[in-house]
Amino acid sequence: MLKHKKKDTEHGIKMNYCSPRWSGEITDCSMPMTFDQYDHCSFNCLYCFSWFQKALKALNPLFPNEYGKNYQQNPVRSVNPSSMKKLFDLGYGQQGQKGQFYEYIKQKIAMQWGGLCDPFDGYERQYGIGLEILKDLKRHHYPICFSTKSTWWTKDDRYMRLFAGEDQWNTKFSIINLDPDLAAEIEKGVPSPEDRLKAMKRLHKINPEGGVTLRLRPFIIGMSDKDYIDLIKQAHEAGASAVSTEFFCLEDRAHRGTISRYEAMSEALGFDIRQYYKINSPGMCGYLRLNYKLKEPYIVKMRDLSHKLGMRFYVSDAHWKDQCDGGSCCGLPERFNYSRAQYTELLQLAKNRPDGRVYWHDMGPHIEQYKNFRYIYAEGFNTVGSRKRTMRWNDTMYDYLLSIWNKPNDAKSPYKYFSGLLWPVDHDEDGNVVYEYRPYKK
């Protein structure tokens, strides 16, 4: 694992944050190596899934930290750019040992930049750690997909010179509505939707090769449904070649540190959002996902409009992923070297086969890299719980992924994850489950 032991303060910030990490959605992610240069985000979006993930630990005495404070009170930290350089030079590791990201980077599989924090937020503007790392990744011509709400960097020549003509750098601009007043209430500290569309246009002008995507995520009922049609049209005019959408999921394992956020969202939206999700997420508890029938009319309209405008359309939501125009739900075009060893890619294969079937071996060569490190040491991956760790003590990450594949009733299996789009129907010659594509009934 990549360790940041040196507490360098050269930039006026402690540089001991550990990133990249493996995405918690590794079974269904086209860019499972995800990166953030800071451990905090300067924006304060009320719906932020990263904030809720960390807040579940922040006020929990079982998760102490070195500062004796909760997450929100901790000082911001960054990665060490020197360690990142060593990582992408494929030279890190003690005594010449290869780390768990070695094969991923060697194969130049696309990296997600902006998994838990915005890569171009106020902290980046203050410290510039990302700029230093970008210069090195430009040298490697490494494929990256950025996810941002920020705008200032598209007017900064230092960043624009790096992005100009870089066909391996794709950028998603997160915009979920057009009403600036409502956006300001929900996405606190974020530039207005209009400013983000202008930033999209500036970036597209200097980097049409890499491409820009409208990240209409999270799609929030009471907010996004008011003007999403016009939003897609305006994004197209600003240069977006793709749309990626996902409906807001509500973390209902709430406590005194999180309830206030839902109260503020409810006031802005005009209805009780927790109650709405409890009613419209039947059979679910904890992490609430709206039922697929409720989402259908919105998905159909977004898909049809995107295609009419000549844009690619993608669904990052577990529901309706069969409507994606490719195997990367973040919107990367097929020419990008994203990971094919994940469910959305297999769902595309199943859709286009006469028998609609997919097999474990369809994961292809990208799955092999997970044989090189043990599950319990997976960087940033949720392996907590002594029982869980003990049961998988000697398993590689490959073993873990295969075991999920072969347990259709596991919440992360293709069958359960997609709510029935892929059904377990048989076993192959190796005893692994065979899945069959079955579209949702109209």
C-alpha positions in Angstrom: 0.0 0.0 0.0 1.1 3.6 -0.6 1.9 5.1 2.7 2.3 8.9 3.3 4.4 8.9 6.5 6.2 12.1 5.8 4.2 15.0 7.3 5.5 17.6 4.8 4.2 21.1 5.2 6.0 22.7 2.3 2.7 24.0 0.8 1.4 25.0 4.2 -0.6 21.8 4.6 0.0 18.4 6.2 0.7 15.9 3.3 -0.1 12.6 4.9 -3.4 11.8 3.3 -3.5 8.3 1.7 -4.9 8.2 -1.9 -5.7 6.6 -4.4 -8.1 4.0 -3.1 -10.3 1.2 -4.4 -13.9 2.3 -5.0 -16.6 0.7 -2.8 -18.4 0.1 -6.1 -15.5 -2.0 -7.4 -17.9 -4.7 -8.8 -19.6 -2.1 -11.1 -17.1 0.7 -11.6 -15.3 1.4 -14.9 -12.6 3.4 -12.9 -12.2 1.5 -9.6 -9.0 3.3 -8.8 -10.3 6.6 -7.5 -8.3 9.6 -6.4 -8.6 12.7 -4.3 -5.7 15.0 -3.4 -7.4 16.3 -0.3 -9.4 14.6 2.5 -11.9 17.5 2.7 -14.1 19.3 0.2 -14.6 23.0 0.5 -18.1 22.8 -0.9 -21.0 22.0 1.4 -23.7 20.3 -0.8 -26.5 19.0 1.5 -26.8 15.8 -0.5 -23.1 14.9 -0.5 -22.8 11.1 -0.2 -19.2 11.5 0.9 -20.2 13.8 3.7 -22.8 11.2 4.9 -20.3 8.4 4.7 -17.8 10.3 6.9 -20.5 11.7 9.2 -21.6 8.2 10.1 -18.1 7.8 11.7 -17.6 11.4 12.8 -19.8 11.3 15.9 -19.3 7.6 16.5 -16.9 6.9 19.5 -15.8 3.6 17.7 -14.0 5.7 15.1 -11.6 8.0 17.0 -9.0 10.0 15.1 -5.6 11.5 15.8 -7.1 14.9 16.6 -9.7 13.7 19.0 -12.4 15.6 16.9 -15.0 14.6 14.4 -14.3 14.7 10.7 -15.8 18.2 10.0 -13.4 19.7 12.7 -10.2 18.1 11.4 -7.7 20.2 9.6 -7.5 19.5 5.8 -4.7 17.2 4.7 -3.4 16.4 1.2 -1.4 13.6 -0.5 2.3 14.1 -1.0 2.9 14.9 -4.7 6.3 13.2 -4.5 4.7 10.0 -3.5 2.2 10.3 -6.3 5.0 10.9 -8.8 6.7 7.7 -7.5 3.5 5.8 -7.8 2.9 6.7 -11.5 6.6 6.1 -12.3 5.9 2.5 -11.1 8.7 2.8 -8.7 7.1 2.8 -5.3 7.0 0.0 -2.7 9.4 -1.1 0.0 12.5 -2.9 -1.3 11.3 -2.8 -4.8 8.0 -4.6 -4.1 5.1 -3.9 -6.5 2.1 -2.3 -4.8 -1.5 -3.1 -5.4 -2.0 -0.4 -8.0 1.0 -1.4 -10.0 -0.8 -3.5 -12.6 -3.7 -1.0 -12.9 -1.3 1.9 -13.6 1.0 -0.2 -15.8 -2.0 -1.0 -18.0 -3.0 2.7 -18.0 -6.6 2.0 -17.0 -8.5 5.3 -16.5 -8.5 6.9 -13.1 -11.4 8.7 -11.5 -10.3 12.0 -10.0 -12.9 13.4 -7.6 -14.4 10.4 -5.8 -15.0 11.9 -2.4 -13.9 15.6 -2.9 -14.0 18.1 -5.7 -10.6 18.2 -7.5 -10.8 22.0 -8.2 -12.5 23.3 -5.0 -11.3 26.1 -2.8 -8.6 24.0 -1.2 -7.0 23.3 -4.6 -7.2 27.0 -5.3 -5.4 27.7 -2.0 -2.7 25.0 -2.0 -2.3 23.9 -5.7 -1.4 20.2 -4.8 -3.5 19.0 -7.7 -1.7 21.3 -10.2 1.6 19.8 -9.2 0.3 16.3 -9.7 -1.4 17.1 -13.0 1.9 18.2 -14.5 3.4 14.8 -13.8 0.3 12.9 -15.1 0.4 15.0 -18.3 3.9 13.7 -18.8 2.6 10.1 -18.6 -0.4 10.9 -20.9 -2.4 9.1 -18.2 -6.2 8.7 -18.8 -8.3 10.5 -16.2 -11.9 11.3 -15.7 -12.5 14.4 -13.6 -15.7 15.1 -11.7 -16.2 18.8 -10.6 -18.6 21.6 -9.8 -15.9 24.2 -9.8 -15.3 26.9 -12.4 -12.3 29.2 -11.5 -9.7 26.7 -12.9 -11.2 27.0 -16.4 -10.0 30.7 -16.3 -6.6 29.9 -15.0 -3.9 29.5 -17.7 -1.8 27.1 -15.6 -4.6 24.5 -15.7 -5.9 25.2 -19.2 -2.4 24.8 -20.7 -2.3 21.3 -19.3 -5.9 20.4 -20.5 -5.5 21.9 -23.9 -5.7 19.1 -26.5 -5.4 16.4 -23.9 -7.5 13.6 -25.5 -7.0 11.3 -22.5 -8.6 13.8 -20.0 -12.4 13.8 -19.8 -14.3 16.1 -17.5 -17.7 15.7 -15.9 -19.4 18.9 -14.7 -22.0 18.2 -12.0 -25.1 20.3 -12.6 -28.5 19.1 -11.4 -30.8 22.1 -12.1 -31.0 25.6 -13.6 -32.6 27.6 -10.8 -29.7 29.5 -9.1 -31.7 30.3 -5.9 -32.6 26.6 -5.3 -29.1 25.5 -6.2 -27.6 27.9 -3.7 -29.8 26.4 -1.0 -28.9 22.8 -1.7 -25.3 23.2 -3.1 -23.8 25.6 -0.6 -20.7 27.3 -1.8 -20.9 26.0 -5.3 -20.9 28.3 -8.4 -24.3 28.9 -10.0 -25.5 26.4 -12.7 -25.0 29.2 -15.3 -21.4 29.6 -14.3 -20.8 25.9 -14.5 -22.3 25.8 -18.0 -19.9 28.6 -19.0 -17.0 26.7 -17.5 -18.0 23.7 -19.5 -18.0 25.7 -22.7 -14.6 27.2 -21.9 -13.1 23.8 -21.3 -14.7 22.3 -24.4 -13.3 25.0 -26.5 -9.7 24.2 -25.6 -10.1 20.4 -25.1 -12.8 19.0 -27.4 -10.7 15.9 -27.8 -11.0 14.8 -24.2 -14.7 15.8 -24.1 -17.0 17.2 -21.4 -20.0 15.4 -19.9 -23.1 16.7 -18.1 -23.1 14.9 -14.8 -26.8 15.2 -13.9 -26.2 13.5 -10.6 -27.8 13.3 -8.1 -31.2 13.7 -9.8 -33.4 15.1 -7.0 -37.1 15.0 -7.2 -38.4 18.5 -6.4 -35.3 20.1 -7.9 -33.9 18.3 -11.0 -37.3 17.4 -12.4 -38.3 21.0 -12.8 -35.9 21.9 -15.6 -33.8 18.9 -16.6 -34.9 19.0 -20.2 -33.6 22.6 -20.6 -30.5 21.7 -18.7 -29.6 18.9 -21.1 -30.2 21.2 -24.1 -28.0 24.0 -22.6 -25.3 21.5 -21.7 -25.3 20.3 -25.3 -25.0 23.9 -26.5 -22.0 24.3 -24.1 -20.2 21.4 -25.7 -21.3 18.3 -23.7 -21.1 15.1 -25.7 -22.7 12.9 -23.0 -25.1 12.9 -20.1 -24.6 10.7 -17.0 -27.5 10.6 -14.5 -28.2 8.9 -11.1 -31.1 9.5 -8.7 -30.3 10.7 -5.2 -30.1 7.9 -2.6 -30.9 8.8 1.0 -28.7 7.6 3.8 -31.3 6.9 6.5 -28.9 5.7 9.2 -29.3 9.3 10.5 -28.2 10.8 13.8 -28.1 14.3 15.3 -25.2 15.2 13.0 -27.1 14.4 9.8 -30.8 15.1 10.4 -30.3 18.8 10.1 -29.2 18.3 6.5 -32.4 16.5 5.5 -34.4 19.2 7.3 -32.7 21.9 5.3 -33.3 19.9 2.0 -36.9 19.4 2.9 -37.4 23.1 3.5 -35.8 24.0 0.2 -37.7 21.3 -1.8 -41.1 21.9 -0.1 -41.7 18.4 1.2 -40.3 15.9 3.8 -37.6 14.2 1.8 -37.0 11.4 4.4 -40.6 10.5 4.4 -40.8 10.6 0.6 -37.9 8.1 0.4 -39.4 5.8 3.0 -42.7 5.6 1.1 -41.1 5.2 -2.4 -38.2 2.8 -1.4 -40.2 -0.3 -0.6 -38.5 -3.2 1.1 -35.3 -1.1 1.8 -33.7 0.2 5.0 -30.6 2.1 5.8 -29.5 3.3 2.3 -32.8 4.2 0.5 -33.0 3.9 -3.3 -36.2 5.0 -5.1 -38.1 2.3 -6.9 -37.3 1.8 -10.6 -40.9 2.5 -11.9 -40.8 6.0 -10.4 -37.6 6.7 -12.3 -38.7 5.3 -15.6 -40.4 8.3 -17.3 -37.4 10.5 -16.4 -34.9 8.0 -17.7 -36.8 7.6 -21.0 -37.1 11.3 -21.6 -33.4 12.0 -20.8 -32.3 9.1 -23.0 -34.5 10.1 -26.0 -33.5 13.8 -25.8 -29.8 12.9 -25.5 -30.0 10.7 -28.6 -32.0 13.4 -30.5 -29.2 15.9 -29.7 -26.5 13.4 -30.8 -25.3 12.9 -27.2 -24.4 9.6 -25.5 -26.5 8.7 -22.5 -25.5 6.8 -19.3 -27.2 5.8 -16.1 -25.0 5.5 -13.0 -28.0 4.4 -11.0 -28.3 0.7 -10.4 -31.8 0.8 -11.9 -32.0 1.2 -15.7 -28.3 0.7 -16.3 -29.3 -1.3 -19.4 -30.0 2.1 -21.0 -26.4 3.1 -21.0 -24.7 3.7 -24.4 -21.5 2.0 -23.2 -19.9 0.2 -20.3 -18.7 3.3 -18.4 -21.6 4.8 -16.6 -19.6 7.9 -15.9 -19.9 8.7 -19.6 -16.4 7.8 -21.0 -16.5 7.0 -24.7 -15.5 3.4 -25.7 -12.1 4.6 -27.0 -11.0 5.2 -23.4 -9.1 2.4 -21.6 -11.5 2.0 -18.7 -11.9 -1.2 -16.7 -14.0 -3.8 -18.5 -14.1 -6.1 -15.5 -17.4 -4.8 -14.1 -21.1 -5.4 -14.3 -22.1 -2.5 -16.5 -19.8 -3.7 -19.2 -21.2 -7.2 -18.9 -24.7 -5.8 -19.0 -23.8 -4.3 -22.4 -22.5 -7.6 -23.6 -25.6 -9.4 -22.5 -27.9 -6.9 -24.3 -26.2 -7.6 -27.6 -26.0 -11.4 -27.4 -28.8 -13.5 -29.0 -29.1 -15.6 -25.8 -28.6 -12.6 -23.5 -26.1 -14.5 -21.3 -22.8 -13.5 -19.7 -20.2 -15.5 -17.9 -17.5 -14.9 -15.3 -14.8 -15.2 -18.0 -16.4 -12.2 -19.8 -14.7 -10.1 -17.1 -11.6 -10.4 -19.4 -8.0 -9.6 -18.6 -8.6 -6.6 -16.4 -9.9 -8.9 -13.7 -6.5 -10.6 -13.3 -4.9 -7.6 -11.5 -7.1 -8.4 -8.5 -5.1 -11.6 -7.9 -2.1 -9.6 -6.8 -3.2 -8.3 -3.4 -5.2 -9.6 -0.5 -8.7 -8.4 0.1 -8.0 -7.3 3.8 -5.3 -4.9 2.6 -7.3 -3.3 -0.2 -6.5 0.4 0.0 -9.5 2.5 1.2 -11.9 -0.4 0.7 -14.5 -1.2 3.4 -13.2 -4.4 5.0 -14.1 -3.5 8.6 -15.4 -6.1 11.1 -13.3 -8.7 12.7 -15.6 -11.6 11.5 -15.6 -10.3 7.9 -11.8 -9.9 7.9 -11.1 -13.3 9.5 -13.4 -15.1 7.0 -11.5 -13.6 4.1 -8.0 -13.5 5.7 -6.3 -15.3 2.8 -8.6 -14.2 0.0 -7.3 -12.0 -2.8 -9.6 -9.3 -4.1 -10.2 -11.6 -7.1 -11.5 -14.3 -4.7 -13.8 -11.7 -3.1 -15.2 -10.6 -6.4 -15.7 -14.2 -7.6 -17.5 -15.1 -4.4 -20.0 -12.3 -4.9 -20.6 -13.3 -8.5 -21.5 -16.8 -7.3 -23.9 -15.7 -4.6 -26.9 -14.3 -6.5 -28.7 -13.3 -3.2 -25.7 -11.2 -2.2 -26.7 -7.5 -2.3 -23.8 -6.8 -4.6 -24.4 -9.7 -7.0 -25.4 -8.8 -10.6 -28.9 -10.1 -9.8 -29.6 -8.1 -6.7 -27.5 -5.0 -7.6 -29.5 -4.4 -10.9 -32.8 -5.4 -9.3 -33.3 -8.3 -11.7 -31.8 -7.1 -15.0 -29.4 -10.0 -14.9 -30.9 -13.3 -13.7 -29.0 -16.4 -12.5 -30.0 -19.2 -14.9 -27.2 -21.7 -15.1 -23.6 -22.7 -14.2 -20.6 -22.8 -16.6 -18.1 -25.7 -16.8 -16.1 -24.2 -13.9 -19.2 -24.1 -11.7 -19.6 -20.3 -11.9 -23.0 -18.8 -12.2 -24.3 -17.8 -15.6 -26.5 -14.7 -15.8 -29.2 -13.8 -18.4 -30.4 -10.3 -19.3 -34.1 -9.7 -18.7 -35.4 -6.1 -19.2 -37.7 -4.6 -16.7 -41.4 -5.2 -17.6 -43.2 -2.2 -18.9 
